[in-house]
């Protein structure tokens, strides 16, 4: 078992091309003994966004705080606190903060997708 507090987990700026105002904390990963999934906490500052991208693995998203849109396969969908999303593998998507406060969400991916 691995128990820790959020304050103990380093926060990193996402430097991937096309990302703006995005930070991530790797809450659970293979470094913690996880064998199948990684859990990450993303924080997007107002106006921030992830790059428009596609990858082979699915991921599950839970919006904790803030408001935004997910651009998915050419359409925009609103997200607010409590929104749950499944993004299938191979589908183009981007997350954008449209609010005035940070957009925070949990993202769970297979370990191979923890990049």
Secondary structure, 3 states (H helix, E strand, C coil): CCCCCHHHCCCEECCCCCCEEEEEEEEECHHHCCCCEEEEEEEEEEEEECCCECCCCCEEEEEEECEEEEEECCEEEEEECCCEEEECCCCCEEEEECCCCCEEEEEEEEHHHCC
